[in-house]
Amino acid sequence: MSGEMEEKQSPLDRDLDAMAGDPRLSNVVRESLERLRSGVAGQEMAEMARDLLNGSIELRSLAKSPVYGDALFEGIEKYQRWESELSPEGRQELAETVRQTYGVDLNERPEPGR
């Protein structure tokens, strides 16, 4: 039975399971991609989400894509700027929300560049 389950998994599902290591995180990423596909973050991100969800591009090759790499890194930079501007209380609240919701401790993540 588990062999049948693996066969039905899309490449995106396999990548998410391998990278996230937790089904809750995989589900959050998939739900986020579905929201992005609607265009809430602009046309380029909607296209990227569509291509990931339909299997036209693999998650592992996304950052190397000349089409989507810049948009992806721009989104990461925006998030990092937003996070860096949080007050200590806001940062702690974010960490607690992430810990409770996704089981991830933001204080244990590696520093950028390490």
All heavy atoms as an XYZ file, in Angstrom:
896
protein
N       0.824     -1.194      0.000
C       0.000      0.000      0.000
C       0.865      1.253      0.000
O       0.572      2.194     -0.693
C      -0.933     -0.038      1.215
C      -1.835      1.184      1.316
S      -3.043      1.302     -0.003
C      -4.508      0.850      0.848
N       1.968      1.270      0.771
C       2.789      2.480      0.808
C       3.452      2.737     -0.533
O       3.691      3.867     -0.903
C       3.827      2.410      1.922
O       4.806      1.454      1.609
N       3.740      1.703     -1.311
C       4.290      1.876     -2.635
C       3.317      2.604     -3.540
O       3.698      3.440     -4.348
N       2.008      2.279     -3.399
C       0.988      2.964     -4.190
C       0.931      4.437     -3.817
O       0.778      5.295     -4.665
C      -0.395      2.338     -3.962
C      -0.545      0.976     -4.583
C      -1.890      0.359     -4.260
O      -2.868      1.115     -4.068
O      -1.962     -0.870     -4.202
N       1.046      4.755     -2.528
C       1.007      6.130     -2.068
C       2.155      6.924     -2.658
O       1.982      8.036     -3.110
C       1.160      6.168     -0.560
C       0.037      6.542      0.332
S      -1.239      7.561     -0.304
C      -1.374      8.568      1.128
N       3.351      6.322     -2.662
C       4.519      7.014     -3.183
C       4.362      7.295     -4.667
O       4.778      8.326     -5.150
C       5.772      6.192     -2.916
C       6.162      6.184     -1.446
C       7.327      5.261     -1.176
O       8.053      4.898     -2.124
O       7.507      4.885     -0.016
N       3.762      6.351     -5.413
C       3.580      6.543     -6.841
C       2.646      7.711     -7.133
O       2.800      8.384     -8.138
C       3.022      5.274     -7.479
C       4.035      4.149     -7.543
C       3.431      2.868     -8.085
O       2.445      2.943     -8.851
O       3.936      1.804     -7.728
N       1.681      7.959     -6.282
C       0.703      9.018     -6.498
C       1.246     10.389     -6.122
O       0.664     11.392     -6.474
C      -0.590      8.732     -5.727
C      -1.329      7.529     -6.255
C      -2.598      7.297     -5.480
C      -3.305      6.062     -6.002
N      -4.527      5.784     -5.270
N       2.356     10.437     -5.393
C       2.930     11.714     -4.991
C       3.539     12.423     -6.195
O       4.232     11.818     -6.999
C       4.034     11.504     -3.953
C       3.585     11.601     -2.547
C       4.777     11.706     -1.617
O       5.825     11.137     -1.854
N       4.601     12.439     -0.544
N       3.274     13.716     -6.285
C       3.877     14.518     -7.346
C       5.330     14.808     -6.962
O       5.714     14.680     -5.800
C       3.107     15.825     -7.505
O       3.348     16.669     -6.393
N       6.141     15.233     -7.935
C       7.515     15.631     -7.589
C       7.531     16.738     -6.527
O       8.383     16.735     -5.645
C       8.086     16.133     -8.920
C       7.308     15.386     -9.953
C       5.915     15.246     -9.377
N       6.575     17.664     -6.596
C       6.503     18.725     -5.591
C       6.253     18.140     -4.213
O       6.910     18.517     -3.244
C       5.412     19.741     -5.941
C       5.194     20.847     -4.918
C       6.448     21.696     -4.730
C       4.012     21.716     -5.315
N       5.309     17.202     -4.113
C       5.023     16.583     -2.824
C       6.251     15.862     -2.267
O       6.556     15.975     -1.074
C       3.860     15.591     -2.934
C       2.526     16.269     -3.188
O       2.340     17.402     -2.703
O       1.677     15.671     -3.863
N       6.966     15.147     -3.124
C       8.176     14.448     -2.677
C       9.225     15.447     -2.192
O       9.837     15.261     -1.150
C       8.735     13.572     -3.794
C       7.955     12.289     -3.997
C       8.697     11.315     -4.895
N       8.951     11.881     -6.216
C       8.100     11.803     -7.246
N       6.947     11.205     -7.102
N       8.428     12.336     -8.408
N       9.420     16.532     -2.956
C      10.397     17.549     -2.546
C       9.996     18.204     -1.232
O      10.832     18.408     -0.352
C      10.554     18.624     -3.620
C      11.370     18.160     -4.810
O      11.994     17.076     -4.731
O      11.405     18.895     -5.815
N       8.716     18.550     -1.107
C       8.251     19.189      0.131
C       8.442     18.268      1.325
O       8.906     18.704      2.382
C       6.784     19.597      0.016
C       6.484     20.790     -0.872
C       4.977     21.004     -0.973
C       7.171     22.042     -0.360
N       8.087     17.003      1.165
C       8.260     16.051      2.265
C       9.727     15.928      2.660
O      10.069     15.911      3.837
C       7.708     14.674      1.885
C       6.188     14.641      1.838
O       5.549     15.610      2.295
O       5.633     13.644      1.333
N      10.608     15.854      1.661
C      12.035     15.698      1.942
C      12.627     16.959      2.560
O      13.432     16.885      3.486
C      12.781     15.348      0.654
N      12.237     18.121      2.060
C      12.833     19.373      2.536
C      12.246     19.839      3.858
O      12.974     20.336      4.711
C      12.660     20.461      1.486
C      13.477     20.236      0.253
S      13.077     21.509     -0.965
C      14.338     21.215     -2.163
N      10.940     19.724      4.008
C      10.296     20.235      5.215
C      10.507     19.303      6.395
O      10.675     19.755      7.524
C       8.804     20.454      4.967
N      10.470     18.001      6.143
C      10.660     17.047      7.227
C       9.470     16.946      8.167
O       9.523     16.243      9.163
N       8.394     17.647      7.889
C       7.218     17.642      8.747
C       5.998     17.873      7.861
O       5.965     18.857      7.112
C       7.341     18.753      9.781
C       6.223     18.756     10.813
O       5.050     18.567     10.428
O       6.522     18.964     11.995
N       5.004     16.993      7.937
C       3.822     17.158      7.074
C       3.116     18.501      7.262
O       2.559     19.047      6.321
C       2.899     16.011      7.478
C       3.729     15.064      8.250
C       4.922     15.813      8.760
N       3.167     19.053      8.476
C       2.519     20.359      8.700
C       3.175     21.430      7.854
O       2.500     22.264      7.250
C       2.576     20.744     10.180
C       1.721     19.859     11.078
C       1.870     20.268     12.518
N       3.249     20.016     12.954
C       3.702     20.219     14.163
N       2.908     20.728     15.081
N       4.934     19.953     14.490
N       4.510     21.414      7.792
C       5.216     22.407      6.985
C       4.962     22.192      5.499
O       4.787     23.154      4.749
C       6.720     22.349      7.275
C       7.148     22.819      8.652
C       8.649     22.627      8.833
C       6.781     24.270      8.875
N       4.928     20.947      5.072
C       4.620     20.649      3.667
C       3.257     21.203      3.295
O       3.092     21.813      2.233
C       4.636     19.140      3.418
O       5.918     18.617      3.603
N       2.275     21.004      4.159
C       0.920     21.500      3.891
C       0.885     23.022      3.838
O       0.201     23.604      2.998
C      -0.065     20.981      4.936
C      -0.339     19.510      4.788
O      -0.188     18.941      3.712
N      -0.735     18.868      5.868
N       1.623     23.672      4.717
C       1.661     25.131      4.742
C       2.262     25.660      3.439
O       1.752     26.613      2.846
C       2.455     25.646      5.965
C       2.761     27.124      5.835
C       1.691     25.371      7.240
N       3.340     25.037      2.979
C       3.974     25.482      1.735
C       3.015     25.291      0.565
O       2.851     26.177     -0.269
C       5.310     24.741      1.488
C       5.863     25.058      0.106
C       6.319     25.107      2.567
N       2.359     24.136      0.496
C       1.414     23.876     -0.590
C       0.270     24.896     -0.550
O      -0.104     25.460     -1.578
C       0.852     22.456     -0.501
C      -0.170     22.176     -1.600
C      -0.561     20.741     -1.668
N       0.407     19.930     -2.362
C       0.662     19.996     -3.658
N       0.054     20.883     -4.391
N       1.534     19.209     -4.220
N      -0.289     25.162      0.636
C      -1.369     26.154      0.763
C      -0.876     27.539      0.351
O      -1.591     28.296     -0.310
C      -1.898     26.182      2.195
C      -2.686     24.942      2.571
C      -2.955     24.836      4.072
O      -2.638     25.781      4.823
O      -3.488     23.795      4.481
N       0.354     27.870      0.707
C       0.918     29.168      0.330
C       1.078     29.268     -1.180
O       0.790     30.308     -1.774
C       2.272     29.380      1.009
O       2.109     29.440      2.410
N       1.524     28.190     -1.803
C       1.652     28.190     -3.264
C       0.291     28.373     -3.932
O       0.177     29.078     -4.933
C       2.297     26.890     -3.742
C       3.785     26.754     -3.468
C       4.262     25.342     -3.784
C       4.579     27.786     -4.252
N      -0.728     27.762     -3.358
C      -2.064     27.911     -3.935
C      -2.559     29.351     -3.801
O      -3.201     29.874     -4.711
C      -3.015     26.892     -3.322
C      -2.664     25.482     -3.815
C      -3.435     24.370     -3.156
O      -4.366     24.643     -2.364
O      -3.102     23.200     -3.432
N      -2.220     30.023     -2.689
C      -2.573     31.442     -2.547
C      -1.784     32.291     -3.531
O      -2.331     33.182     -4.165
C      -2.324     31.919     -1.108
C      -3.439     31.572     -0.154
C      -3.328     32.316      1.158
N      -2.053     32.168      1.844
C      -1.722     31.145      2.616
N      -2.570     30.175      2.825
N      -0.546     31.096      3.196
N      -0.494     32.004     -3.668
C       0.341     32.751     -4.612
C      -0.174     32.596     -6.040
O      -0.141     33.541     -6.820
C       1.796     32.282     -4.542
C       2.592     32.696     -3.315
C       3.944     32.003     -3.316
C       2.751     34.205     -3.252
N      -0.651     31.412     -6.360
C      -1.160     31.150     -7.710
C      -2.307     32.085     -8.067
O      -2.521     32.432     -9.220
C      -1.606     29.686     -7.816
C      -2.157     29.314     -9.164
C      -2.444     27.855     -9.308
N      -3.295     27.349     -8.256
C      -3.601     26.076     -8.112
N      -3.114     25.178     -8.937
N      -4.386     25.682     -7.145
N      -3.029     32.554     -7.046
C      -4.158     33.452     -7.290
C      -3.718     34.867     -7.667
O      -4.539     35.677     -8.073
C      -5.067     33.507     -6.060
O      -4.452     34.276     -5.032
N      -2.420     35.177     -7.487
C      -1.915     36.485     -7.880
C      -1.754     37.477     -6.749
O      -1.426     38.638     -6.998
N      -1.917     37.051     -5.494
C      -1.839     37.984     -4.367
C      -0.474     38.644     -4.222
O      -0.369     39.722     -3.650
C      -2.239     37.321     -3.023
C      -3.662     36.834     -3.044
C      -1.287     36.195     -2.655
N       0.581     38.014     -4.756
C       1.932     38.584     -4.645
C       2.481     39.000     -5.999
O       3.676     39.163     -6.164
C       2.865     37.577     -3.989
N       1.598     39.177     -6.962
C       2.035     39.610     -8.286
C       2.050     38.486     -9.297
O       1.996     37.309     -8.952
N       2.129     38.886    -10.543
C       2.037     37.943    -11.662
C       3.202     36.959    -11.705
O       3.015     35.782    -11.969
C       1.938     38.712    -12.980
C       1.711     37.824    -14.175
C       0.438     36.994    -14.065
O      -0.558     37.425    -13.496
N       0.479     35.791    -14.594
N       4.410     37.435    -11.442
C       5.578     36.556    -11.512
C       5.496     35.438    -10.470
O       5.784     34.281    -10.771
C       6.847     37.379    -11.323
C       8.074     36.713    -11.866
C       9.235     37.686    -11.947
O       9.456     38.452    -10.986
O       9.914     37.677    -12.985
N       5.089     35.792     -9.250
C       4.961     34.767     -8.205
C       3.787     33.830     -8.509
O       3.855     32.637     -8.208
C       4.797     35.426     -6.837
C       6.030     36.199     -6.377
S       7.520     35.184     -6.238
C       7.210     34.404     -4.676
N       2.723     34.347     -9.111
C       1.585     33.502     -9.496
C       2.028     32.472    -10.527
O       1.672     31.291    -10.438
C       0.442     34.355    -10.034
N       2.816     32.903    -11.502
C       3.345     32.002    -12.533
C       4.236     30.934    -11.914
O       4.157     29.758    -12.259
C       4.173     32.817    -13.522
C       3.661     32.799    -14.918
C       4.531     33.673    -15.792
O       5.668     33.259    -16.129
O       4.067     34.769    -16.140
N       5.120     31.359    -11.003
C       6.011     30.420    -10.340
C       5.210     29.366     -9.585
O       5.484     28.172     -9.680
C       6.942     31.156     -9.376
C       7.908     30.236     -8.650
S       8.773     31.059     -7.289
C       7.432     31.335     -6.144
N       4.204     29.809     -8.835
C       3.380     28.879     -8.069
C       2.653     27.909     -9.002
O       2.606     26.705     -8.731
C       2.371     29.642     -7.206
N       2.106     28.416    -10.099
C       1.435     27.541    -11.076
C       2.397     26.488    -11.616
O       2.064     25.309    -11.704
C       0.876     28.362    -12.239
C      -0.526     28.849    -12.034
C      -1.153     29.364    -13.316
N      -0.370     30.404    -13.988
C      -0.435     31.695    -13.711
N      -1.242     32.133    -12.755
N       0.295     32.565    -14.374
N       3.609     26.924    -11.978
C       4.586     25.989    -12.525
C       5.014     24.941    -11.505
O       5.225     23.777    -11.847
C       5.804     26.739    -13.066
C       5.518     27.435    -14.387
O       4.437     27.197    -14.974
O       6.377     28.219    -14.836
N       5.150     25.339    -10.251
C       5.483     24.369     -9.203
C       4.333     23.383     -8.989
O       4.553     22.174     -8.909
C       5.792     25.078     -7.886
C       7.165     25.698     -7.762
C       7.224     26.610     -6.550
C       8.233     24.615     -7.667
N       3.134     23.906     -8.895
C       1.975     23.050     -8.616
C       1.651     22.105     -9.769
O       1.188     20.987     -9.535
C       0.759     23.906     -8.252
C       0.867     24.604     -6.898
C      -0.192     25.692     -6.763
C       0.754     23.595     -5.757
N       1.908     22.528    -11.004
C       1.591     21.634    -12.125
C       2.792     20.791    -12.557
O       2.699     20.018    -13.491
C       0.978     22.396    -13.309
C       1.971     23.268    -14.055
O       3.177     23.057    -13.997
N       1.458     24.246    -14.770
N       3.929     20.942    -11.891
C       5.089     20.104    -12.158
C       5.970     20.583    -13.303
O       6.880     19.865    -13.715
N       5.750     21.794    -13.807
C       6.580     22.309    -14.901
C       7.994     22.642    -14.440
O       8.920     22.684    -15.252
C       5.969     23.579    -15.493
O       4.718     23.313    -16.045
N       8.163     22.919    -13.159
C       9.482     23.192    -12.580
C       9.523     22.502    -11.224
O       8.502     22.356    -10.560
C       9.745     24.715    -12.450
C      11.203     24.970    -12.080
C       8.793     25.359    -11.463
C      11.621     26.422    -12.204
N      10.696     22.044    -10.849
C      10.851     21.384     -9.557
C      11.329     22.387     -8.519
O      12.067     23.327     -8.838
C      11.844     20.229     -9.657
C      11.299     19.071    -10.461
C      12.213     17.866    -10.435
O      13.197     17.845     -9.657
O      11.944     16.935    -11.206
N      10.915     22.170     -7.296
C      11.274     23.052     -6.190
C      12.784     23.202     -6.070
O      13.297     24.303     -5.878
C      10.676     22.500     -4.896
C      10.707     23.362     -3.669
C      10.017     24.690     -3.910
C      10.053     22.634     -2.497
N      13.502     22.111     -6.239
C      14.956     22.130     -6.078
C      15.657     23.001     -7.114
O      16.749     23.496     -6.879
C      15.517     20.714     -6.138
C      15.072     19.862     -4.981
C      15.591     18.448     -5.131
N      15.034     17.577     -4.132
C      15.562     17.382     -2.931
N      16.651     18.020     -2.597
N      14.986     16.576     -2.070
N      15.050     23.185     -8.261
C      15.708     23.975     -9.306
C      15.186     25.408     -9.372
O      15.637     26.202    -10.194
C      15.521     23.295    -10.665
O      14.163     23.204    -10.990
N      14.290     25.752     -8.485
C      13.656     27.063     -8.516
C      14.647     28.216     -8.382
O      14.602     29.172     -9.140
C      12.609     27.145     -7.400
C      11.661     28.314     -7.430
C      10.831     28.282     -8.695
C      10.761     28.263     -6.218
N      15.545     28.125     -7.432
C      16.491     29.219     -7.193
C      17.447     29.410     -8.364
O      17.951     30.509     -8.576
C      17.282     28.961     -5.915
N      17.681     28.362     -9.142
C      18.582     28.454    -10.287
C      17.880     28.979    -11.532
O      18.522     29.269    -12.525
C      19.173     27.083    -10.591
C      20.034     26.539     -9.477
C      20.501     25.147     -9.817
C      21.221     24.525     -8.638
N      21.536     23.131     -8.871
N      16.567     29.086    -11.465
C      15.791     29.508    -12.624
C      16.044     30.978    -12.939
O      15.883     31.839    -12.071
C      14.301     29.303    -12.358
O      13.522     30.009    -13.287
N      16.414     31.274    -14.188
C      16.606     32.679    -14.555
C      15.287     33.453    -14.532
O      15.273     34.665    -14.364
C      17.186     32.619    -15.970
C      16.822     31.274    -16.489
C      16.681     30.378    -15.299
N      14.183     32.744    -14.648
C      12.871     33.383    -14.663
C      12.391     33.685    -13.246
O      11.882     34.769    -12.970
C      11.841     32.486    -15.390
C      10.457     33.101    -15.341
C      12.267     32.227    -16.825
N      12.551     32.734    -12.323
C      11.962     32.874    -10.991
C      12.954     33.162     -9.876
O      12.555     33.577     -8.801
C      11.173     31.617    -10.629
C      10.088     31.324    -11.621
C       9.975     30.075    -12.206
C       9.162     32.300    -11.978
C       8.968     29.802    -13.114
C       8.160     32.039    -12.892
C       8.078     30.781    -13.447
O       7.084     30.516    -14.346
N      14.226     32.945    -10.098
C      15.220     33.132     -9.045
C      15.192     34.528     -8.442
O      15.180     34.694     -7.228
N      15.165     35.554     -9.302
C      15.166     36.928     -8.798
C      13.919     37.231     -7.977
O      13.999     37.853     -6.912
C      15.275     37.926     -9.952
C      16.655     37.928    -10.592
O      17.600     37.391     -9.979
O      16.778     38.464    -11.705
N      12.758     36.793     -8.454
C      11.513     37.048     -7.727
C      11.519     36.332     -6.374
O      11.083     36.885     -5.364
C      10.309     36.591     -8.549
N      12.046     35.130     -6.347
C      12.123     34.370     -5.108
C      13.032     35.073     -4.101
O      12.663     35.269     -2.947
C      12.637     32.960     -5.407
C      12.770     32.023     -4.223
C      11.411     31.743     -3.599
C      13.416     30.720     -4.666
N      14.212     35.481     -4.555
C      15.142     36.149     -3.642
C      14.623     37.508     -3.196
O      14.857     37.928     -2.069
C      16.538     36.237     -4.256
C      17.219     34.900     -4.300
C      17.557     34.315     -5.516
C      17.498     34.204     -3.137
C      18.164     33.065     -5.556
C      18.104     32.956     -3.164
C      18.436     32.390     -4.384
N      13.895     38.190     -4.058
C      13.287     39.466     -3.672
C      12.268     39.250     -2.543
O      12.226     40.007     -1.581
C      12.601     40.103     -4.878
C      12.015     41.463     -4.576
C      11.345     42.060     -5.811
O      11.925     41.961     -6.913
O      10.251     42.625     -5.647
N      11.479     38.193     -2.658
C      10.515     37.870     -1.602
C      11.204     37.535     -0.295
O      10.769     37.953      0.782
N      12.299     36.794     -0.373
C      13.063     36.446      0.829
C      13.636     37.704      1.469
O      13.575     37.878      2.691
C      14.178     35.437      0.490
C      13.550     34.080      0.122
C      15.158     35.291      1.649
C      14.526     33.092     -0.481
N      14.163     38.606      0.651
C      14.723     39.856      1.180
C      13.652     40.706      1.852
O      13.887     41.289      2.916
C      15.404     40.646      0.074
C      16.724     40.055     -0.352
C      17.350     40.776     -1.530
O      16.709     41.683     -2.110
O      18.494     40.432     -1.870
N      12.458     40.773      1.265
C      11.358     41.537      1.873
C      10.992     40.956      3.233
O      10.791     41.689      4.198
C      10.128     41.531      0.963
C      10.215     42.456     -0.205
C       8.942     42.390     -1.038
C       9.034     43.251     -2.262
N       7.818     43.149     -3.094
N      10.918     39.631      3.303
C      10.599     38.998      4.580
C      11.691     39.297      5.611
O      11.393     39.640      6.758
C      10.444     37.476      4.423
C      10.310     36.809      5.762
C       9.085     36.791      6.420
C      11.411     36.256      6.404
C       8.963     36.222      7.675
C      11.296     35.688      7.658
C      10.076     35.670      8.290
O       9.960     35.121      9.533
N      12.942     39.177      5.203
C      14.035     39.427      6.142
C      14.027     40.872      6.642
O      14.286     41.120      7.823
C      15.380     39.083      5.501
C      15.572     37.593      5.338
C      16.827     37.229      4.577
O      17.309     37.986      3.729
N      17.357     36.053      4.856
N      13.712     41.822      5.747
C      13.613     43.228      6.183
C      12.484     43.388      7.191
O      12.636     44.036      8.224
C      13.376     44.152      4.985
C      14.621     44.582      4.286
C      14.388     45.743      3.333
N      13.315     45.528      2.378
C      13.458     44.948      1.192
N      14.632     44.509      0.814
N      12.430     44.809      0.382
N      11.321     42.801      6.881
C      10.170     42.890      7.777
C      10.524     42.297      9.138
O      10.284     42.910     10.174
C       8.973     42.148      7.161
C       7.845     41.976      8.123
C       6.900     42.900      8.447
C       7.553     40.815      8.912
N       6.033     42.376      9.383
C       6.417     41.098      9.676
C       8.147     39.560      9.025
C       5.852     40.178     10.555
C       7.596     38.640      9.895
C       6.454     38.964     10.657
N      11.132     41.113      9.132
C      11.474     40.441     10.381
C      12.494     41.252     11.181
O      12.397     41.348     12.403
C      12.014     39.039     10.096
C      12.269     38.240     11.355
C      12.866     36.885     11.075
O      13.611     36.735     10.094
O      12.585     35.969     11.860
N      13.466     41.873     10.495
C      14.494     42.635     11.195
C      13.932     43.890     11.859
O      14.526     44.423     12.788
C      15.637     43.012     10.246
O      15.223     44.021      9.349
N      12.798     44.371     11.381
C      12.180     45.571     11.949
C      11.230     45.278     13.107
O      10.696     46.198     13.716
C      11.450     46.335     10.846
C      12.404     46.887      9.807
C      11.709     47.465      8.585
O      10.463     47.431      8.517
O      12.412     47.950      7.694
N      11.026     43.992     13.405
C      10.149     43.641     14.523
C      10.788     44.048     15.849
O      12.012     43.972     16.003
C       9.892     42.129     14.558
C       9.006     41.542     13.475
C       8.986     40.023     13.584
C       7.596     42.099     13.559
N       9.943     44.440     16.784
C      10.435     44.711     18.135
C      10.812     43.370     18.769
O      10.392     42.314     18.286
C       9.328     45.374     18.957
O       8.266     44.453     19.159
N      11.582     43.392     19.857
C      11.898     42.121     20.536
C      10.619     41.352     20.927
O      10.571     40.131     20.809
C      12.685     42.560     21.772
C      13.319     43.857     21.361
C      12.298     44.523     20.464
N       9.591     42.098     21.350
C       8.330     41.441     21.720
C       7.656     40.839     20.485
O       7.122     39.730     20.535
C       7.371     42.432     22.386
C       7.864     42.973     23.709
C       8.872     44.123     23.561
O       8.981     44.736     22.466
O       9.572     44.386     24.550
N       7.680     41.581     19.375
C       7.097     41.080     18.128
C       7.827     39.854     17.616
O       7.220     38.898     17.135
N       9.138     39.860     17.754
C       9.959     38.715     17.335
C       9.630     37.483     18.185
O       9.506     36.374     17.680
C      11.431     39.081     17.454
C      12.368     38.142     16.782
C      13.788     38.695     16.866
N      13.794     40.111     16.529
C      14.192     40.602     15.376
N      14.647     39.803     14.465
N      14.151     41.891     15.127
N       9.473     37.692     19.486
C       9.138     36.579     20.381
C       7.740     36.041     20.078
O       7.516     34.836     20.073
C       9.235     37.016     21.855
C       9.060     35.887     22.827
C      10.065     34.763     22.621
O      11.234     34.992     22.315
N       9.614     33.536     22.748
N       6.808     36.949     19.790
C       5.446     36.536     19.445
C       5.439     35.729     18.148
O       4.774     34.692     18.048
C       4.550     37.766     19.297
C       3.100     37.438     19.079
C       2.246     38.694     19.004
O       2.506     39.648     19.766
O       1.321     38.709     18.182
N       6.201     36.179     17.162
C       6.318     35.436     15.907
C       6.903     34.050     16.162
O       6.380     33.043     15.673
C       7.204     36.200     14.910
C       7.555     35.460     13.621
C       6.305     35.183     12.788
C       8.579     36.258     12.825
N       7.971     33.982     16.937
C       8.621     32.701     17.231
C       7.653     31.754     17.932
O       7.597     30.561     17.610
C       9.872     32.920     18.088
N       6.871     32.278     18.860
C       5.919     31.428     19.590
C       4.801     30.941     18.668
O       4.402     29.778     18.720
C       5.334     32.185     20.783
C       4.457     31.341     21.680
C       5.180     30.124     22.249
O       6.404     30.183     22.498
O       4.519     29.077     22.436
N       4.314     31.806     17.800
C       3.267     31.414     16.846
C       3.778     30.317     15.916
O       3.092     29.318     15.675
C       2.798     32.632     16.020
O       2.262     33.599     16.912
C       1.758     32.250     14.991
N       4.986     30.491     15.405
C       5.566     29.488     14.509
C       5.786     28.171     15.257
O       5.484     27.098     14.737
C       6.886     30.021     13.887
C       7.640     28.913     13.169
C       6.592     31.176     12.952
N       6.271     28.246     16.480
C       6.515     27.036     17.274
C       5.211     26.283     17.515
O       5.123     25.075     17.340
C       7.190     27.405     18.591
C       7.615     26.210     19.417
C       8.376     26.537     20.707
N       8.316     27.898     21.202
C       9.241     28.845     20.980
N      10.292     28.577     20.238
N       9.112     30.049     21.481
N       4.154     26.997     17.902
C       2.872     26.349     18.194
C       2.194     25.825     16.937
O       1.607     24.752     16.950
C       1.934     27.319     18.903
C       2.327     27.594     20.323
C       1.390     28.597     20.985
O       0.441     29.078     20.388
N       1.670     28.907     22.237
N       2.259     26.594     15.864
C       1.544     26.226     14.648
C       2.272     25.166     13.840
O       1.656     24.240     13.328
C       1.315     27.477     13.768
O       0.662     28.481     14.560
C       0.453     27.153     12.566
N       3.604     25.307     13.709
C       4.348     24.443     12.796
C       5.364     23.541     13.473
O       6.005     22.733     12.800
C       5.061     25.298     11.741
C       4.130     26.262     11.059
C       4.298     27.637     11.202
C       3.062     25.807     10.294
C       3.435     28.523     10.581
C       2.200     26.688      9.692
C       2.388     28.047      9.833
O       1.522     28.919      9.238
N       5.565     23.706     14.774
C       6.522     22.865     15.478
C       7.970     23.193     15.155
O       8.843     22.351     15.299
N       8.226     24.421     14.704
C       9.579     24.844     14.334
C      10.017     25.943     15.295
O       9.273     26.874     15.556
C       9.605     25.380     12.886
C      10.968     25.952     12.544
C       9.210     24.288     11.910
N      11.246     25.815     15.802
C      11.790     26.835     16.691
C      12.667     27.779     15.877
O      13.741     27.395     15.405
C      12.607     26.177     17.803
C      13.035     27.161     18.874
O      12.995     28.391     18.627
O      13.413     26.705     19.963
N      12.202     29.017     15.674
C      12.952     29.994     14.892
C      14.296     30.321     15.514
O      15.219     30.736     14.821
C      12.147     31.281     14.718
C      10.885     31.187     13.880
C      10.196     32.545     13.819
C      11.188     30.675     12.491
N      14.419     30.136     16.817
C      15.676     30.433     17.494
C      16.747     29.380     17.200
O      17.918     29.602     17.493
C      15.456     30.558     19.001
C      14.532     31.718     19.321
O      14.643     32.806     18.732
N      13.601     31.500     20.227
N      16.351     28.252     16.634
C      17.298     27.181     16.340
C      17.693     27.130     14.864
O      18.448     26.286     14.465
C      16.720     25.824     16.746
C      16.584     25.686     18.239
C      16.020     24.346     18.642
O      15.847     23.464     17.774
O      15.749     24.170     19.828
N      17.170     28.043     14.042
C      17.526     28.010     12.625
C      18.927     28.571     12.436
O      19.381     29.429     13.198
C      16.509     28.762     11.779
C      16.453     30.222     12.056
C      15.361     30.854     11.249
N      15.215     32.234     11.717
C      14.454     33.116     11.172
N      13.725     32.790     10.147
N      14.373     34.327     11.640
N      19.628     28.095     11.411
C      20.992     28.576     11.182
C      20.995     30.041     10.737
O      20.046     30.514     10.145
C      21.511     27.672     10.059
C      20.300     27.064      9.450
C      19.203     27.104     10.460
N      22.076     30.703     11.040
C      22.254     32.082     10.602
C      22.452     32.090      9.089
O      23.014     31.157      8.537
C      23.466     32.704     11.277
C      23.284     32.935     12.766
C      22.195     33.939     13.076
O      22.120     34.987     12.393
O      21.410     33.691     14.002
N      21.996     33.153      8.401
C      22.219     33.231      6.956
C      23.704     33.097      6.620
O      24.552     33.637      7.312
C      21.699     34.629      6.583
C      20.758     34.989      7.687
C      21.290     34.311      8.923
N      23.979     32.337      5.572
C      25.359     32.166      5.129
C      26.097     31.048      5.835
O      27.267     30.814      5.586
N      25.421     30.335      6.726
C      26.115     29.235      7.439
C      25.627     27.909      6.948
O      24.588     27.717      6.493
C      25.831     29.314      8.927
C      26.590     30.448      9.542
C      26.547     30.348     11.013
N      27.256     31.516     11.544
C      27.355     31.753     12.808
N      26.834     30.953     13.687
N      27.996     32.802     13.223
